[in-house]
Each structure stands twice: as C-alpha cells, then as structure tokens.
Amino acid sequence: MNDLKQKYPSLLKDLKVFPSDEATIGVYDDVDYGGAHEYKIKECAGFSDGKTQYVDSYQYIRFVKKEKDGSMTPGLQSEQILLALIDRHKKLNAAYPSKYNEKMLEGMQMAIDAMQERVTDRMNRDVMGELKN
C-alpha cells in the first residue's frame, strides 16, 4: 500500500471492493479534473480464507483526456471498459446463471444507454469533442 501512497498521493481511500477494507485504487491527481484520467489498481488473487486476497502487482488504466489547450492524451473510453465488463458478465452468467448477474447486466446496460444518449445529445447540439456542457 505504501507504493500506492507514494506514486498516487491522492489515493481514493473510499474506493474499496466489498467486502475488503483495503483501498486498492490509486489515482493521479490532475489539476483540471481532480483525478479522472489515470488509475492504478492493485491486482486481486481471488477470495480465500474468508477475505479477498490482493497481491503486490498492479494494472494501470488511462482514459482519453482533452486538455484545456485542445490537445489530446490518448486513452480508453469509459464505454470501452463498460462494454468489456458486459461481455465478461454475460459469459460468466452463461456458465453460472444468477439473478444477481442479471441485475448487474441490466444496470450496466442502463449505463451504456445513458452514455449513448449523452453522445447523441452532444452531437445534436454540435458540442461533441468540445470542453462545453
């Protein structure tokens, strides 16, 4: 955990995966957005001995970022991550069907629908790709 605190001083202590009490997500704190673009996530080795097991290795996620000067930092879109999660949980649900999996999939699809509505609205208002509301 010290590695997270050193590299990511704005460790988001509230981002814990239930039922663990360990904060496992670090974020780069950027001036303009408060840390919404680069994350360091501690890897999980599963659940055993009554608790989630984390290891000292990490995955990094960087999201696309438009700078105030108009330049772009390449990265992933939220939709890409969410679509990958939907695909994963559909496949897991096919192997181990559950009403909870169905509920998760419904919620994730609602999020994708809302994202598409937002993009459509922004395109219709001709502000897509602009730093405008």
VOBARO-559216 format. One record per residue: residue in three letters; x, y, z of N, C-alpha, C, O, CB in turn. Coordinates in pm, whole numbers, plus 50000, padded with zeros to 5 digits. Glycine has a CB too. Layout:
N
REC rest  n_xx  n_yy  n_zz ca_xx ca_yy ca_zz  c_xx  c_yy  c_zz  o_xx  o_yy  o_zz cb_xx cb_yy cb_zz
REC  ALA     X     Y     Z     X     Y     Z     X     Y     Z     X     Y     Z     X     Y     Z
...
***
This chain:
133
REC rest  n_xx  n_yy  n_zz ca_xx ca_yy ca_zz  c_xx  c_yy  c_zz  o_xx  o_yy  o_zz cb_xx cb_yy cb_zz
REC  MET 50082 49881 50000 50000 50000 50000 50086 50125 50000 50045 50228 49945 49907 50000 50120
REC  ASN 50204 50121 50059 50291 50239 50059 50327 50282 49918 50339 50401 49891 50417 50211 50139
REC  ASP 50345 50184 49827 50375 50216 49688 50262 50299 49628 50288 50396 49556 50397 50088 49607
REC  LEU 50138 50263 49656 50024 50341 49606 50029 50483 49660 50010 50578 49584 49891 50274 49646
REC  LYS 50053 50498 49788 50053 50632 49850 50166 50720 49797 50148 50841 49783 50065 50620 50001
REC  GLN 50281 50660 49767 50394 50739 49717 50370 50788 49575 50391 50905 49546 50521 50657 49723
REC  LYS 50326 50699 49488 50308 50737 49348 50176 50811 49325 50166 50894 49235 50313 50613 49261
REC  TYR 50077 50780 49405 49945 50840 49392 49908 50905 49524 49836 50844 49604 49838 50733 49350
REC  PRO 49956 51025 49550 49930 51087 49680 49782 51110 49708 49743 51123 49824 50002 51218 49689
REC  SER 49700 51114 49603 49558 51134 49625 49484 51000 49620 49383 50986 49551 49500 51231 49521
REC  LEU 49536 50903 49694 49474 50771 49699 49328 50785 49738 49296 50848 49839 49549 50679 49797
REC  LEU 49242 50726 49658 49100 50733 49687 49065 50625 49788 49034 50512 49750 49016 50717 49557
REC  LYS 49069 50659 49914 49050 50561 50020 48909 50505 50024 48887 50399 50082 49082 50622 50153
REC  ASP 48815 50572 49962 48678 50524 49962 48652 50420 49854 48545 50360 49851 48583 50640 49944
REC  LEU 48748 50398 49765 48729 50302 49658 48781 50165 49701 48895 50127 49674 48799 50349 49529
REC  LYS 48694 50094 49768 48725 49961 49817 48623 49864 49757 48506 49900 49738 48724 49955 49973
REC  VAL 48667 49744 49729 48578 49643 49676 48523 49560 49792 48600 49499 49867 48651 49552 49572
REC  PHE 48393 49557 49806 48328 49480 49912 48365 49333 49899 48362 49281 49788 48173 49499 49908
REC  PRO 48398 49265 50005 48393 49303 50146 48526 49349 50204 48540 49354 50326 48343 49189 50225
REC  SER 48623 49382 50121 48756 49420 50170 48755 49560 50232 48679 49647 50191 48857 49415 50056
REC  ASP 48841 49579 50330 48862 49711 50391 48984 49780 50332 49016 49892 50371 48878 49698 50541
REC  GLU 49051 49714 50239 49174 49768 50182 49145 49857 50061 49076 49816 49968 49268 49655 50142
REC  ALA 49198 49979 50064 49189 50067 49947 49287 50015 49843 49406 50002 49871 49220 50217 49984
REC  THR 49238 49985 49725 49322 49922 49624 49327 50000 49493 49378 49950 49393 49272 49783 49596
REC  ILE 49274 50121 49493 49272 50203 49373 49340 50336 49400 49298 50411 49488 49128 50224 49322
REC  GLY 49446 50364 49323 49514 50492 49332 49483 50573 49207 49453 50517 49102 49666 50473 49348
REC  VAL 49491 50705 49219 49458 50791 49106 49556 50906 49099 49592 50965 49201 49314 50844 49118
REC  TYR 49599 50939 48977 49680 51059 48958 49589 51178 48978 49481 51183 48919 49748 51061 48817
REC  ASP 49630 51271 49058 49550 51392 49082 49590 51497 48981 49698 51556 48991 49569 51444 49227
REC  ASP 49503 51522 48883 49533 51627 48787 49460 51756 48828 49355 51752 48892 49491 51584 48643
REC  VAL 49517 51868 48791 49468 51998 48834 49329 52028 48779 49243 52079 48851 49565 52107 48792
REC  ASP 49307 51998 48652 49183 52039 48587 49062 51953 48621 48950 52003 48623 49202 52038 48440
REC  TYR 49083 51825 48648 48969 51734 48665 48965 51662 48800 48872 51586 48825 48971 51632 48556
REC  GLY 49060 51684 48885 49059 51619 49016 49089 51470 49012 49049 51396 49102 48928 51640 49080
REC  GLY 49158 51426 48909 49199 51286 48902 49099 51195 48836 49056 51097 48897 49227 51236 49038
REC  ALA 49059 51223 48715 48959 51141 48647 49014 51064 48528 48938 51010 48448 48845 51227 48602
REC  HIS 49147 51058 48514 49201 51004 48390 49302 50891 48404 49315 50811 48311 49264 51112 48315
REC  GLU 49374 50881 48514 49474 50775 48527 49461 50705 48662 49459 50769 48768 49616 50832 48509
REC  TYR 49452 50571 48655 49429 50492 48775 49530 50378 48784 49574 50324 48683 49287 50437 48776
REC  LYS 49564 50344 48906 49649 50229 48935 49569 50138 49028 49529 50179 49137 49788 50272 49001
REC  ILE 49546 50016 48984 49459 49926 49058 49536 49801 49098 49594 49732 49014 49335 49888 48974
REC  LYS 49535 49773 49227 49604 49657 49281 49534 49530 49235 49412 49521 49240 49611 49663 49435
REC  GLU 49612 49431 49191 49554 49307 49140 49503 49217 49253 49557 49216 49364 49656 49231 49056
REC  CYS 49400 49145 49220 49335 49053 49313 49370 48910 49277 49376 48874 49159 49181 49074 49313
REC  ALA 49393 48828 49378 49423 48687 49358 49306 48600 49404 49324 48481 49432 49550 48647 49434
REC  GLY 49187 48657 49412 49068 48581 49447 49029 48595 49593 49084 48676 49667 49089 48437 49415
REC  PHE 48934 48514 49630 48879 48516 49766 48912 48383 49831 48875 48277 49780 48725 48542 49767
REC  SER 48981 48388 49945 49010 48266 50021 49034 48302 50166 49063 48417 50200 49132 48192 49962
REC  ASP 49022 48203 50250 49040 48221 50395 48953 48334 50449 48993 48406 50541 49187 48250 50426
REC  GLY 48834 48349 50391 48739 48447 50442 48762 48590 50400 48695 48681 50450 48740 48442 50586
REC  LYS 48857 48613 50308 48879 48751 50264 48936 48758 50123 48988 48660 50070 48972 48823 50361
REC  THR 48925 48875 50065 48980 48899 49933 49131 48909 49945 49183 48977 50033 48920 49027 49868
REC  GLN 49201 48842 49855 49348 48840 49858 49401 48934 49749 49371 48916 49631 49402 48695 49837
REC  TYR 49480 49032 49788 49544 49123 49693 49693 49096 49690 49752 49057 49792 49517 49271 49728
REC  VAL 49755 49116 49574 49898 49093 49557 49966 49225 49525 49899 49324 49496 49925 48988 49446
REC  ASP 50098 49226 49529 50173 49349 49503 50206 49365 49355 50321 49386 49318 50302 49350 49585
REC  SER 50105 49356 49273 50118 49389 49131 49994 49468 49092 49891 49462 49159 50135 49258 49041
REC  TYR 50005 49543 48982 49903 49642 48951 49867 49643 48803 49945 49602 48718 49950 49779 48993
REC  GLN 49748 49690 48775 49703 49721 48641 49687 49872 48634 49649 49936 48733 49568 49645 48605
REC  TYR 49716 49929 48520 49703 50073 48501 49598 50100 48395 49593 50034 48291 49839 50135 48461
REC  ILE 49514 50198 48421 49413 50239 48324 49426 50388 48302 49427 50467 48396 49269 50202 48373
REC  ARG 49437 50425 48174 49439 50568 48138 49323 50593 48044 49304 50523 47945 49577 50609 48072
REC  PHE 49245 50695 48077 49132 50734 47994 49172 50849 47904 49261 50928 47936 49011 50773 48082
REC  VAL 49105 50858 47789 49130 50967 47695 49103 51100 47767 49009 51113 47846 49039 50953 47567
REC  LYS 49187 51197 47737 49176 51327 47807 49200 51440 47708 49301 51443 47637 49276 51336 47925
REC  LYS 49105 51531 47705 49122 51652 47624 49172 51762 47718 49107 51796 47817 48988 51694 47552
REC  GLU 49289 51816 47685 49348 51922 47766 49279 52055 47738 49213 52071 47635 49500 51933 47740
REC  LYS 49294 52148 47829 49233 52282 47812 49281 52351 47685 49208 52431 47626 49265 52370 47933
REC  ASP 49405 52319 47641 49459 52382 47519 49411 52311 47391 49449 52349 47281 49613 52381 47523
REC  GLY 49327 52207 47408 49273 52136 47293 49349 52012 47254 49300 51932 47174 49267 52227 47178
REC  SER 49470 51993 47308 49546 51872 47276 49483 51750 47343 49409 51763 47440 49694 51887 47319
REC  MET 49515 51633 47290 49456 51509 47342 49563 51417 47398 49673 51407 47343 49378 51438 47232
REC  THR 49530 51352 47506 49610 51243 47560 49532 51115 47530 49422 51097 47583 49640 51261 47715
REC  PRO 49586 51026 47447 49512 50905 47413 49487 50817 47536 49566 50816 47631 49588 50825 47308
REC  GLY 49379 50747 47532 49344 50656 47639 49216 50583 47607 49164 50592 47496 49331 50729 47771
REC  LEU 49166 50510 47704 49043 50434 47686 48921 50522 47710 48928 50623 47779 49040 50313 47780
REC  GLN 48809 50480 47650 48680 50544 47677 48610 50465 47787 48629 50343 47798 48592 50552 47548
REC  SER 48531 50532 47867 48452 50464 47970 48366 50355 47908 48351 50247 47964 48363 50563 48046
REC  GLU 48310 50384 47790 48225 50287 47722 48301 50158 47689 48243 50050 47697 48169 50348 47595
REC  GLN 48428 50170 47652 48506 50050 47620 48519 49959 47741 48502 49838 47731 48645 50089 47568
REC  ILE 48548 50019 47856 48562 49941 47980 48428 49876 48015 48422 49758 48050 48610 50031 48097
REC  LEU 48321 49953 48005 48190 49901 48041 48143 49791 47946 48086 49692 47990 48088 50014 48043
REC  LEU 48168 49808 47816 48131 49703 47721 48210 49574 47745 48157 49465 47729 48155 49751 47577
REC  ALA 48336 49587 47785 48415 49469 47819 48357 49400 47943 48351 49278 47948 48564 49507 47844
REC  LEU 48313 49478 48040 48251 49421 48161 48119 49351 48127 48090 49244 48181 48226 49531 48265
REC  ILE 48040 49412 48039 47915 49349 47998 47943 49216 47931 47878 49116 47962 47836 49442 47903
REC  ASP 48039 49214 47840 48075 49090 47771 48120 48984 47871 48077 48869 47864 48186 49116 47667
REC  ARG 48205 49023 47964 48256 48931 48066 48142 48871 48149 48136 48750 48169 48355 49003 48159
REC  HIS 48054 48956 48196 47948 48908 48285 47840 48829 48212 47776 48743 48272 47884 49024 48357
REC  LYS 47819 48856 48084 47729 48772 48005 47785 48631 47996 47712 48533 48011 47707 48831 47863
REC  LYS 47915 48621 47972 47980 48489 47960 47983 48417 48094 47960 48296 48100 48124 48505 47905
REC  LEU 48011 48489 48202 48010 48427 48335 47869 48382 48372 47850 48276 48432 48064 48524 48440
REC  ASN 47770 48464 48336 47631 48429 48367 47587 48306 48287 47506 48228 48335 47538 48547 48338
REC  ALA 47639 48289 48166 47606 48170 48088 47658 48044 48158 47595 47939 48153 47666 48180 47945
REC  ALA 47774 48056 48223 47832 47942 48294 47770 47922 48432 47749 47809 48475 47983 47960 48308
REC  TYR 47741 48032 48500 47687 48027 48636 47571 48125 48649 47586 48232 48707 47797 48060 48740
REC  PRO 47454 48088 48595 47340 48180 48595 47299 48223 48737 47301 48144 48832 47222 48115 48525
REC  SER 47261 48350 48746 47222 48404 48876 47136 48528 48856 47158 48605 48762 47347 48438 48961
REC  LYS 47039 48547 48944 46957 48668 48938 47042 48792 48965 47008 48901 48918 46840 48659 49039
REC  TYR 47152 48778 49039 47240 48892 49067 47317 48931 48942 47337 49050 48915 47337 48857 49182
REC  ASN 47361 48832 48865 47428 48862 48738 47333 48936 48645 47373 49032 48579 47480 48734 48671
REC  GLU 47208 48891 48638 47109 48957 48553 47089 49102 48596 47078 49191 48512 46975 48881 48558
REC  LYS 47086 49126 48725 47069 49261 48779 47189 49349 48743 47173 49465 48705 47051 49258 48932
REC  MET 47311 49292 48754 47432 49366 48717 47430 49402 48570 47459 49515 48532 47558 49285 48749
REC  LEU 47395 49305 48487 47392 49329 48342 47289 49437 48307 47314 49522 48221 47360 49199 48266
REC  GLU 47175 49433 48371 47071 49535 48347 47123 49674 48383 47102 49769 48308 46944 49503 48428
REC  GLY 47191 49686 48496 47246 49815 48538 47354 49865 48444 47359 49984 48411 47302 49804 48679
REC  MET 47441 49775 48401 47547 49816 48309 47490 49858 48174 47539 49952 48112 47649 49703 48291
REC  GLN 47386 49788 48129 47323 49827 48002 47255 49963 48015 47256 50041 47921 47221 49721 47958
REC  MET 47197 49990 48131 47138 50123 48154 47245 50231 48144 47220 50338 48089 47069 50128 48293
REC  ALA 47362 50203 48196 47472 50299 48189 47516 50321 48044 47538 50435 48003 47592 50251 48274
REC  ILE 47528 50214 47967 47563 50228 47825 47457 50309 47752 47490 50396 47671 47579 50088 47758
REC  ASP 47330 50282 47779 47222 50358 47715 47232 50507 47748 47215 50591 47661 47086 50303 47760
REC  ALA 47260 50538 47875 47273 50679 47915 47393 50745 47847 47386 50861 47807 47287 50690 48068
REC  MET 47502 50672 47833 47620 50725 47764 47588 50755 47618 47630 50858 47565 47738 50626 47774
REC  GLN 47515 50664 47554 47477 50686 47414 47383 50806 47401 47395 50884 47306 47411 50561 47356
REC  GLU 47290 50821 47495 47200 50937 47494 47279 51066 47507 47250 51165 47440 47097 50925 47607
REC  ARG 47379 51066 47595 47462 51185 47615 47537 51221 47487 47539 51338 47448 47562 51162 47730
REC  VAL 47597 51122 47423 47672 51147 47299 47578 51199 47190 47611 51294 47120 47744 51018 47251
REC  THR 47462 51137 47176 47364 51182 47077 47324 51327 47102 47318 51407 47009 47240 51091 47078
REC  ASP 47298 51360 47227 47262 51497 47263 47374 51594 47228 47350 51699 47170 47230 51507 47412
REC  ARG 47498 51559 47264 47612 51647 47237 47635 51663 47086 47668 51772 47039 47740 51591 47303
REC  MET 47617 51554 47010 47631 51564 46865 47521 51653 46806 47547 51735 46718 47626 51423 46801
REC  ASN 47398 51636 46854 47287 51717 46805 47306 51866 46837 47261 51952 46761 47156 51668 46865
REC  ARG 47371 51895 46948 47396 52035 46986 47529 52087 46931 47567 52202 46956 47395 52049 47139
REC  ASP 47600 52002 46854 47726 52038 46791 47834 52078 46894 47913 52169 46869 47704 52151 46693
REC  VAL 47836 52009 47009 47939 52034 47110 48022 51907 47139 48107 51907 47228 47875 52085 47239
REC  MET 47997 51801 47062 48074 51678 47081 48221 51705 47052 48255 51761 46948 48020 51565 46991
REC  GLY 48307 51664 47144 48451 51686 47129 48497 51821 47181 48616 51852 47175 48488 51674 46985
REC  GLU 48405 51900 47233 48437 52032 47287 48431 52027 47439 48358 51946 47496 48340 52140 47232
REC  LEU 48507 52114 47504 48501 52125 47650 48389 52221 47687 48413 52332 47735 48637 52174 47709
REC  LYS 48267 52177 47662 48146 52255 47690 48041 52163 47749 48043 52042 47727 48093 52324 47561
REC  ASN 47949 52222 47825 47836 52144 47879 47738 52110 47770 47637 52044 47796 47764 52221 47992
***
